[in-house]
Structures are given as C-alpha cells and as structure tokens.
Amino acid sequence: MAEFVQIKLNNMISELGEDKVKSILSSFMCPKNKDVELFIRYKAIEFSRQYLSRTTLVYWKSDDEKEKYLVGYYTVASKHICVCKDSISNTMAKRMGNHGTFRPDTKEYIVPAPLIAQLGKNYADGNNYLISGDDLLQMATNKVKEIQNEIGGRFVYLECEEKEKLLSFYRRNGFTPFGRRKLDRDETDLEGEYLIQLLKYLK
Ligand SMILES: CC(C)(COP(=O)(O)OP(=O)(O)OC[C@H]1O[C@@H](n2cnc3c(N)ncnc32)[C@H](O)[C@@H]1OP(=O)(O)O)[C@@H](O)C(=O)NCCC(=O)NCCS
C-alpha cells in the first residue's frame, strides 16, 4: 500500500540545506488559495526560524519507494482564542471554563488553542489527486493531539474564507464556527473582509 510520509520543514533544511528546500517549495502550486501557495514558497522557512509557526510537508510514497511526491502541507502555531459565550453550546462552554478563563465583562472565554494556520494540497502535476483533504486535516489535528499529549489542552482552531465549500469541508471534519476575524491589512491574498473562525474539541 502506498503511504504518506510527513517531514518537518526544519528537519528537511538540516538534511538538504536551505537552497535545495527553497527550490523544492518553489514548485508548490495552490491556485485555489494563493495565500497557501505564497506562504509555503516565501514565508514558511522564516516563520519557522522565528518560532512563529512550524510546518510539516506531506509526501506520497509508492509501494516500491521509487516514487515520492509532495502532496500537501500544514502549518501549526501556538495561539489562543476568544470565544463569546453566546456562540457556543453549554457543553462547549463548560469545557472552555475548564481549559481557559471566563471574562464576565465581555462574556468571553479565553482559551489556549493551537492554530492550524495553513493547510493545502499541492496542485502541481496533479499531486492533489494522491491525497484527500480529510487525510491532510487528520494529519494536522493528530499533530496538535501529539503536542497536547505533552502539554495539555483540548482545543484546536483554524480560520477560513467565507466559502461554502471550505466551510462544509471543515464542518464535515468536526469543526464548528465560533466567530469571525477582520482581515489584517497585510492579508491581501485572501478574499472577503473577514475570516470565519472554527474550532474543534479533540477527544
Ligand atoms: C481544502 C482542501 C484541503 C480540501 O480538500 P478535499 O476535501 O480533498 O477537496 P477538493 O480539493 O476535492 O475540493 C472540493 C471542492 O472545494 C473547492 N475548493 C477547494 N479549495 C477552495 C478554495 N480555497 N476556495 C474555493 N473553493 C475551493 C474545490 O474546487 C472543489 O470544488 P468542486 O467540488 O466544485 O470540484 C483542498 O481543497 C485544498 O487544498 N484547497 C486549497 C487550499 C485551501 O483553500 N486550504 C484551506 C485554507 S483555510
């Protein structure tokens, strides 16, 4: 059976050197989301160097290990979320009370939660057909689980453009919308004025 291999960007740089890695990343294509493409090409290495986020590359490997293709990547960052009590269920509110702080003045929970900051398939050479979004997202949430297994925590979140196909993809994978964030001035590669924020409680 063909399998997926996950390689941490940092380990790849140690092994191959930065120039070679940059050249590999320069072939990553994501026409459906330019932010995803530009991040891996031009920002992931610097963000990693500054410990702002960490990126993992996902490769598809053939049975005989002769073929190996970059099929996608995800990036995780350490963050927290502010969640309005009115936007979540009672069960979720209880969980947030357990893991975070409640601010009565704003009726918000402040909870530490890793952010899946980037996630995308590589559309170059049809590599996107070798992996499903569900598998890629599962790998990203498993990474968060590994981290939380060491330091605690149960929540993970992400932000996406207000597009039905993206929202139904995340809903299908157990994420629930909890708010929206106005785009920063420098977030010019994304469409719309806001990003929808979605969270998941990891069991
Ligand atoms: C999001 C993603 C991982 C989901 O993978 P998947 O479940 O295997 O789904 P597919 O790639 O088959 O896409 C499903 C549909 O969503 C659409 N879609 C995917 N990304 C989209 C985007 N950013 N904007 C608009 N539509 C998008 C596809 O065109 C496709 O539409 P179709 O059914 O009409 O053909 C993958 O589509 C992807 O890498 N998209 C580009 C990067 C991206 O937008 N990442 C999310 C950042 S929040």
The ligand as an SDF file (V2000), in Angstrom:
LIG
                    3D

 48 50  0  0  0  0  0  0  0  0999 V2000
   -9.3040   22.4750    1.4090 C   0  0  0  0  0  0  0  0  0  0  0  0
   -8.7690   21.1650    0.8120 C   0  0  0  0  0  0  0  0  0  0  0  0
   -7.6280   20.6280    1.6670 C   0  0  0  0  0  0  0  0  0  0  0  0
   -9.9440   20.1660    0.7980 C   0  0  0  0  0  0  0  0  0  0  0  0
   -9.5540   19.0210    0.0860 O   0  0  0  0  0  0  0  0  0  0  0  0
  -10.6760   17.9600   -0.4430 P   0  0  0  0  0  0  0  0  0  0  0  0
  -11.6590   17.7140    0.6320 O   0  0  0  0  0  0  0  0  0  0  0  0
   -9.9160   16.7990   -0.9590 O   0  0  0  0  0  0  0  0  0  0  0  0
  -11.4790   18.7200   -1.5390 O   0  0  0  0  0  0  0  0  0  0  0  0
  -11.1720   19.0790   -3.0580 P   0  0  0  0  0  0  0  0  0  0  0  0
   -9.7770   19.5630   -3.2540 O   0  0  0  0  0  0  0  0  0  0  0  0
  -11.6330   17.9620   -3.9060 O   0  0  0  0  0  0  0  0  0  0  0  0
  -12.1400   20.3360   -3.2360 O   0  0  0  0  0  0  0  0  0  0  0  0
  -13.5390   20.2110   -3.0240 C   0  0  0  0  0  0  0  0  0  0  0  0
  -14.2200   21.3900   -3.6670 C   0  0  0  0  0  0  0  0  0  0  0  0
  -13.8790   22.5950   -2.9460 O   0  0  0  0  0  0  0  0  0  0  0  0
  -13.3450   23.5570   -3.8510 C   0  0  0  0  0  0  0  0  0  0  0  0
  -12.3010   24.3310   -3.1550 N   0  0  0  0  0  0  0  0  0  0  0  0
  -11.1820   23.8560   -2.5560 C   0  0  0  0  0  0  0  0  0  0  0  0
  -10.4710   24.8750   -2.0440 N   0  0  0  0  0  0  0  0  0  0  0  0
  -11.1780   26.0050   -2.3050 C   0  0  0  0  0  0  0  0  0  0  0  0
  -10.9490   27.3690   -2.0040 C   0  0  0  0  0  0  0  0  0  0  0  0
   -9.8890   27.7930   -1.3120 N   0  0  0  0  0  0  0  0  0  0  0  0
  -11.8670   28.2490   -2.4210 N   0  0  0  0  0  0  0  0  0  0  0  0
  -12.9630   27.8460   -3.1220 C   0  0  0  0  0  0  0  0  0  0  0  0
  -13.2360   26.5630   -3.4240 N   0  0  0  0  0  0  0  0  0  0  0  0
  -12.3420   25.6610   -3.0200 C   0  0  0  0  0  0  0  0  0  0  0  0
  -12.7890   22.7300   -4.9840 C   0  0  0  0  0  0  0  0  0  0  0  0
  -12.6840   23.4990   -6.1730 O   0  0  0  0  0  0  0  0  0  0  0  0
  -13.7940   21.6150   -5.1110 C   0  0  0  0  0  0  0  0  0  0  0  0
  -14.9080   22.0910   -5.8150 O   0  0  0  0  0  0  0  0  0  0  0  0
  -15.7570   21.1150   -6.7900 P   0  0  0  0  0  0  0  0  0  0  0  0
  -16.3950   20.1230   -5.8630 O   0  0  0  0  0  0  0  0  0  0  0  0
  -16.7330   22.0300   -7.4330 O   0  0  0  0  0  0  0  0  0  0  0  0
  -14.7700   20.4990   -7.7250 O   0  0  0  0  0  0  0  0  0  0  0  0
   -8.2670   21.3660   -0.6360 C   0  0  0  0  0  0  0  0  0  0  0  0
   -9.3590   21.6810   -1.4750 O   0  0  0  0  0  0  0  0  0  0  0  0
   -7.2290   22.4610   -0.7960 C   0  0  0  0  0  0  0  0  0  0  0  0
   -6.0560   22.2150   -0.6150 O   0  0  0  0  0  0  0  0  0  0  0  0
   -7.6890   23.6850   -1.1720 N   0  0  0  0  0  0  0  0  0  0  0  0
   -6.7930   24.7820   -1.4480 C   0  0  0  0  0  0  0  0  0  0  0  0
   -6.1620   25.3160   -0.1730 C   0  0  0  0  0  0  0  0  0  0  0  0
   -7.1830   25.8310    0.8000 C   0  0  0  0  0  0  0  0  0  0  0  0
   -8.1060   26.5460    0.4400 O   0  0  0  0  0  0  0  0  0  0  0  0
   -6.9790   25.4840    2.0800 N   0  0  0  0  0  0  0  0  0  0  0  0
   -7.8480   25.8780    3.1510 C   0  0  0  0  0  0  0  0  0  0  0  0
   -7.3410   27.1100    3.8040 C   0  0  0  0  0  0  0  0  0  0  0  0
   -8.4500   27.6000    5.0930 S   0  0  0  0  0  0  0  0  0  0  0  0
  1  2  1  0
  2  3  1  0
  2  4  1  0
  2 36  1  0
  4  5  1  0
  5  6  1  0
  6  7  2  0
  6  8  1  0
  6  9  1  0
  9 10  1  0
 10 11  2  0
 10 12  1  0
 10 13  1  0
 13 14  1  0
 14 15  1  0
 15 16  1  0
 15 30  1  0
 16 17  1  0
 17 18  1  0
 17 28  1  0
 18 19  1  0
 18 27  1  0
 19 20  2  0
 20 21  1  0
 21 22  1  0
 21 27  2  0
 22 23  1  0
 22 24  2  0
 24 25  1  0
 25 26  2  0
 26 27  1  0
 28 29  1  0
 28 30  1  0
 30 31  1  0
 31 32  1  0
 32 33  2  0
 32 34  1  0
 32 35  1  0
 36 37  1  0
 36 38  1  0
 38 39  2  0
 38 40  1  0
 40 41  1  0
 41 42  1  0
 42 43  1  0
 43 44  2  0
 43 45  1  0
 45 46  1  0
 46 47  1  0
 47 48  1  0
M  END
$$$$
